[in-house]
Amino acid sequence: MTKPVEKITLDDRSVSKKRIFFIALFLCIGIGAFVYAFTHLGGEEKGWQKVTIDKVVDESSYFDFTLSYEFGKTKKSVKREKNALSEAYKSLCREAYILFDRTKEYDGKGNLCTVNRHPNETVTVEPALYKAFETHAFYSTNRLLYLNALTEHVEALVSSDSDEALSEYDPYTTDSVREFFNKTAVFAMNPESVQLELCGDNRVILHVSDEYITFAKENDIANFIDFGWMKNAFICDFLADSLIEKGFRNGILTSSDGFTRNFCESTEGFSYTLVFYEDGAARNAGTMNYQGKMNFVWLHDYPVNTFDRMSRVLMLPDGNRRHTYIGRDGMPKSARHDLLVWSPGWPCANLAISAANSYISDETDLSYFLKDCGYWDMNALFFEDGMIHTSDWSVTFINTSMTVVKHPVAGAE
C-alpha cells in the first residue's frame, strides 16, 4: 500500500548557537551544501581536517573541490597518512584536469580534447575517461554530452558584462542567436549527425556528419561533445573512487558547484545543509541528517559563490538568469531554482544524468520526479511555497521552520 503524503512542521527554537554558527560559516565560504561537526582540527591530532596541497599548478581540479578527511582511523601516524593523502590527491587532481580538458591535448594522454580534435578517427583515451563515456552511454536516450557542444557559447553569455555582449550571446534576447542555438541542438539530438562509438579497450570513434562539421566551422563550435555542467560530477567520482582504491576511505569530497561524495566508513551520522532561493538571494533552509555513505547532486540556477557567479550563472537586472543547463532545444533552462538528489549507491554522474531530463525542462511540477525516485534507488527534494518536498521518509530535518511534505514513492508499501 502506498504511504500517504506526510506533512511535518518543524520548529527551530531548540537549535544551538554553535550549530547555527557552523551552518552559516560553511554557507558563506561556499564549501558546498554539506555540514559535518568537525573535531580536532589542525596540527597532527586525529579527527577531521581539510586537505590542502602545496605548489598547485594551474592545470589542476584542486581549485574546484574541497576534501575533508578524518585522520587517525588507521595504524599509520596522522603525519604519514596526511602526507600520503596530500600527494595522492595532488596527483589525481592534475590527472582529472587533463582528462576533462576540452581546450588542450597532452602528449601520451587521450583526453576530451583529443576526441574532439579527431572526429571520425579511432582514438585511444585514458581508462577513466572511457569509463565516463560508458556512464553517459548507459542512459541510451540521453544526449547531454552532445547538447553541451553549446557550453562554450553559454559560458561566454554567462561572463557577459555589458548590454552589447549580452545581445551578442543571449538566445533569449537576439533571434539570430536563438536560431544558432536551436540549429546546433538539432545536430546534437540526431545520432546520424554526431555519435560517440565505444569500441572497447579504451578506443572510441566520434562519428560526425560532413554537414555538422561544416556548420561547426562556420559557427565557431570547437567541441562536438562536452561534459559541460556535468564535468565536476564526473571528476568528483573519479577523485573519490581513485582515493578509495588507494586506501583512503574516510573522506567527504565536495565541488564548488554542488556535487558531493561522502565515502567515509564511519557509522556516525552526518548533516547536509539545505540552501534555497528566495527574494533574489541564496538562503539557508536548515539541515538534513542522514546516516552512512551518501552521494549528493545539487542542481541550482542561481549563484551561491564566486565559482557560480563567474562560470555558471548570470543574474540579469530583471531577475532572470542565464546558466549552463542546456535543454533539448539548445536553450538554457531549469524547471525550478533547486533540485537536490542523493543516493548511497549511485555515483554523482549517474545522479546528475538521472535528474537532468526533469530539471532541464519547461515543466515546473517535479512531484512526478519524487515519485519515480523509488524506481531508481535515489531520493530527492525541492522547495515550493516555503515547504520542503521530499521523497525520503527516513531522513530528518532540523534548524528549519519550513513544513516538510513527504511524497509517496513508486514501489512503496
C-alpha positions in Angstrom: 0.0 0.0 0.0 1.4 3.4 -0.9 2.3 5.7 2.0 0.1 8.9 2.2 1.7 12.3 2.0 3.1 13.3 5.4 3.4 16.9 6.4 5.5 17.9 9.4 6.1 21.5 10.5 9.4 21.7 12.3 10.4 24.2 15.0 13.9 25.7 15.0 13.7 27.2 18.6 15.9 24.4 20.0 18.8 24.9 17.6 22.1 25.6 19.4 24.0 28.7 18.6 27.1 26.7 17.9 25.3 24.7 15.2 23.9 27.8 13.6 27.3 29.4 13.5 28.8 26.4 11.7 26.0 26.3 9.2 26.3 30.0 8.4 30.1 29.7 8.2 30.1 26.9 5.6 27.4 28.6 3.6 29.4 31.8 3.4 32.6 30.2 2.2 30.9 28.1 -0.5 32.1 24.7 0.8 29.1 23.2 -0.9 25.9 22.1 0.7 27.1 19.8 3.5 28.0 20.3 7.1 29.7 17.9 9.4 30.7 18.5 13.0 34.5 18.8 12.6 36.6 17.9 15.6 40.3 18.1 16.5 41.1 20.4 13.6 44.7 21.3 12.8 48.0 20.1 14.0 48.8 16.4 13.9 45.8 15.4 16.0 43.3 12.8 14.9 40.0 13.8 13.5 38.5 15.8 10.7 40.8 18.2 8.7 40.7 20.0 5.4 43.2 18.5 3.0 45.5 21.2 1.4 48.1 20.9 -1.3 51.3 22.9 -1.7 52.6 24.2 -5.0 49.4 23.5 -7.0 49.8 24.0 -10.8 47.1 25.9 -12.8 46.2 22.6 -14.6 44.5 21.0 -11.6 41.0 20.4 -10.5 42.0 21.2 -6.9 40.6 24.7 -7.1 37.1 23.4 -7.7 36.9 20.9 -4.8 37.2 20.7 -1.0 38.3 17.4 0.5 37.8 16.9 4.2 39.2 13.8 5.8 39.0 12.0 9.2 42.6 11.2 10.1 43.7 8.6 12.6 41.4 5.7 11.6 44.3 3.5 10.5 47.5 2.3 12.2 49.6 4.9 10.4 50.6 8.1 12.1 48.5 11.1 11.3 51.5 12.8 9.8 52.3 9.9 7.4 48.7 9.5 6.5 48.3 13.2 5.8 51.4 13.4 3.6 50.4 10.3 1.7 46.9 11.6 1.1 48.1 15.0 0.0 50.5 13.6 -2.5 47.9 11.2 -3.9 45.2 13.9 -4.1 47.6 16.4 -5.8 48.4 13.8 -8.5 44.8 12.9 -9.0 43.6 16.5 -9.3 46.1 17.1 -12.1 45.1 13.9 -13.8 41.4 14.8 -13.6 42.0 18.2 -15.1 43.9 16.7 -18.0 41.2 14.0 -18.7 38.4 16.5 -19.0 40.3 19.4 -20.6 38.4 20.4 -23.8 41.0 23.0 -24.8 44.3 21.2 -25.0 45.9 17.9 -25.9 48.6 16.3 -23.8 51.4 14.1 -25.0 50.6 10.5 -24.3 47.2 11.3 -22.9 43.9 10.7 -24.8 41.6 13.2 -23.3 38.4 15.0 -24.2 40.2 17.4 -26.5 41.8 14.5 -28.3 38.4 13.1 -29.2 37.0 16.4 -30.4 40.1 17.2 -32.5 39.9 13.9 -34.3 36.4 13.3 -35.5 35.7 10.1 -37.5 39.0 8.6 -36.3 39.7 5.9 -33.9 41.5 7.3 -30.8 42.6 5.8 -27.6 41.6 7.6 -24.4 42.5 7.2 -20.8 40.6 4.5 -18.9 38.9 6.9 -16.6 37.6 9.0 -19.5 36.4 5.9 -21.2 34.6 4.9 -18.0 32.9 8.4 -18.1 31.8 7.8 -21.6 30.4 4.4 -20.6 28.4 6.1 -17.8 26.8 8.5 -20.2 26.1 5.8 -22.7 24.3 3.8 -20.0 21.5 6.3 -20.4 20.9 5.4 -24.0 18.3 8.1 -24.7 20.3 10.9 -23.1 22.1 13.4 -25.4 23.6 15.7 -22.7 27.2 15.0 -24.0 26.2 16.4 -27.4 24.0 19.2 -26.3 26.9 20.5 -24.3 28.6 21.4 -27.6 27.0 24.8 -26.7 28.7 25.1 -23.4 31.5 27.4 -24.6 28.9 29.8 -26.1 26.8 29.7 -22.9 29.8 30.4 -20.8 30.5 33.4 -23.0 27.0 34.5 -22.3 27.4 34.0 -18.5 30.6 36.1 -18.5 28.9 38.9 -20.4 29.4 42.3 -18.6 27.6 44.7 -21.0 24.4 45.0 -22.9 26.3 44.7 -26.1 27.9 41.4 -25.1 24.6 40.1 -23.8 22.9 40.8 -27.2 25.7 39.0 -28.9 25.4 35.8 -26.9 21.8 35.6 -25.4 19.4 33.3 -27.3 16.5 34.8 -25.3 17.4 38.3 -26.5 18.5 38.0 -30.1 16.7 36.0 -32.7 19.8 35.1 -34.7 21.5 33.7 -31.6 18.4 31.7 -30.7 18.4 30.3 -34.3 22.0 29.3 -33.9 21.3 27.5 -30.6 18.3 25.8 -32.0 20.2 24.6 -35.1 23.1 23.3 -33.0 20.6 21.4 -30.8 19.1 19.7 -33.9 22.5 18.4 -34.8 23.2 17.4 -31.2 20.0 15.5 -30.8 20.5 13.5 -34.0 22.6 10.3 -33.8 23.1 10.5 -37.5 24.8 13.8 -37.1 27.0 13.0 -34.1 27.5 9.9 -32.1 30.3 8.6 -29.9 31.1 4.9 -30.5 32.7 2.9 -27.7 34.9 0.3 -29.4 36.4 -1.4 -26.3 40.0 -1.4 -25.0 39.6 2.4 -24.3 39.2 3.1 -28.0 36.4 5.5 -29.3 35.3 7.0 -32.6 33.4 10.3 -32.6 31.2 10.0 -35.7 30.3 13.4 -37.1 28.5 14.1 -40.3 30.0 16.3 -43.0 27.1 18.7 -42.7 27.7 19.2 -38.9 31.5 19.6 -39.4 30.8 22.4 -41.9 28.2 24.0 -39.6 30.7 23.9 -36.7 33.4 25.6 -38.7 31.1 28.3 -39.9 29.8 29.0 -36.3 32.9 28.6 -34.2 31.8 25.4 -32.5 35.0 24.0 -31.0 33.7 20.8 -29.5 31.1 18.3 -30.7 31.0 16.7 -27.2 31.5 18.3 -23.8 30.6 17.4 -20.3 29.6 21.0 -19.6 27.8 21.5 -16.3 28.2 17.7 -15.5 32.0 17.8 -15.6 32.6 18.2 -11.9 30.2 15.3 -11.2 32.4 13.0 -13.2 35.6 14.5 -11.7 34.1 14.1 -8.2 33.5 10.4 -8.9 37.0 9.9 -10.4 38.7 11.5 -7.4 36.6 9.7 -4.8 36.9 6.3 -6.5 40.6 6.7 -7.0 41.2 7.7 -3.4 39.2 4.7 -2.2 41.3 2.4 -4.4 44.4 3.9 -2.8 43.1 3.0 0.6 41.8 6.4 1.7 38.3 5.6 2.8 37.2 8.3 5.3 36.6 11.5 3.4 34.0 13.9 2.1 34.7 15.5 -1.3 32.6 18.4 -2.4 32.8 20.6 -5.6 32.1 24.3 -5.6 29.1 23.7 -7.9 27.1 21.2 -5.8 28.5 17.6 -6.2 29.4 15.7 -3.1 30.8 12.2 -2.4 30.8 11.1 1.2 32.9 8.0 1.2 33.5 7.9 4.9 33.3 4.4 6.5 32.3 5.9 9.9 28.9 4.8 11.2 28.3 8.2 12.8 25.6 10.5 11.4 26.2 13.3 9.0 24.4 16.5 8.1 23.8 18.3 4.8 23.0 22.0 4.7 20.0 22.9 2.6 20.0 26.1 0.5 17.1 27.6 -1.4 16.4 30.8 -3.5 14.2 33.5 -2.1 13.9 37.2 -2.8 16.8 37.2 -5.2 19.3 35.5 -3.0 20.5 32.1 -1.7 19.2 31.4 1.8 19.7 28.8 4.5 16.8 26.3 4.6 18.1 24.2 7.5 19.9 20.8 7.8 19.1 17.3 6.7 20.5 14.5 8.8 21.5 11.2 7.2 23.4 8.0 8.0 26.4 6.5 6.3 28.0 6.9 2.9 26.0 9.1 0.6 26.4 10.9 -2.8 24.6 14.2 -3.5 23.9 16.3 -6.6 22.5 19.8 -6.1 21.2 21.4 -9.3 20.6 25.2 -8.9 20.2 28.0 -11.3 21.4 30.9 -9.1 24.8 31.9 -7.7 25.9 30.9 -4.2 29.6 31.6 -4.5 32.3 33.1 -6.7 32.5 30.0 -8.9 28.8 30.2 -9.7 28.9 33.9 -10.5 32.0 33.6 -12.7 31.3 30.3 -14.5 27.7 29.1 -14.2 25.1 31.8 -13.7 24.4 35.3 -15.0 21.9 37.3 -13.0 20.1 39.9 -15.1 18.7 43.2 -13.8 15.1 41.9 -14.4 15.7 38.9 -12.1 16.0 36.4 -14.9 19.1 34.1 -15.0 21.2 32.6 -17.7 23.1 29.4 -16.8 24.8 26.3 -18.3 21.9 23.8 -18.1 21.2 23.3 -21.8 17.8 21.8 -22.9 16.9 19.7 -25.9 16.2 22.8 -28.0 19.6 24.3 -27.1 18.2 26.9 -24.7 19.4 27.3 -21.1 16.5 26.3 -18.9 15.6 24.9 -15.5 12.3 23.6 -14.1 12.9 25.1 -10.7 15.5 27.0 -8.8 16.7 23.9 -6.8 16.7 20.2 -7.1 18.7 18.0 -4.7 19.1 14.3 -5.3 21.1 11.7 -3.3 21.8 8.0 -3.1 24.1 5.7 -1.2 24.8 3.6 -4.3 24.7 5.8 -7.4 27.7 8.0 -8.1 27.4 11.7 -8.7 27.5 11.4 -12.5 24.6 8.9 -12.6 22.6 11.0 -10.3 23.2 14.1 -12.4 22.2 12.4 -15.6 19.1 10.8 -14.0 17.9 14.2 -12.7 18.8 16.2 -15.8 15.8 15.5 -18.0 13.4 16.5 -15.3 15.4 19.6 -14.1 16.3 20.9 -17.5 12.8 21.3 -18.6 9.9 23.8 -19.1 7.8 21.6 -16.8 7.8 23.1 -13.3 5.9 20.3 -11.5 8.5 17.9 -10.2 6.2 15.8 -7.9 6.3 13.0 -10.5 10.1 13.0 -10.3 9.9 12.5 -6.5 7.5 9.6 -7.0 9.8 7.9 -9.6 12.8 8.1 -7.3 11.5 4.8 -5.8 12.3 3.1 -9.1 15.9 4.5 -9.3 17.2 3.8 -5.8 17.6 7.5 -5.1 15.9 10.3 -3.3 15.2 14.0 -4.0 13.8 17.2 -2.6 12.8 20.6 -3.9 11.4 23.8 -2.3 7.9 25.3 -3.1 5.9 27.9 -1.3 8.0 27.8 1.8 7.8 24.0 2.0 10.4 21.2 1.6 9.1 18.5 -0.7 11.0 15.2 -0.5 10.7 11.5 -1.4 12.8 10.3 1.5 10.9 9.1 4.6 13.9 8.2 6.6 15.9 11.5 6.9 15.2 14.1 9.5 15.3 17.9 9.1 16.4 20.3 11.8 17.2 24.0 12.0 14.2 24.9 9.9 10.7 26.2 10.4 9.6 25.0 7.0 6.9 22.4 6.5 8.2 19.1 5.2 6.0 17.3 2.7 6.9 13.7 2.3 5.7 12.3 -1.0 4.7 8.7 -1.7 7.2 6.9 -4.0 6.8 4.2 -6.6 7.0 0.7 -5.2 6.5 1.8 -1.6 4.2 -0.3 0.5 
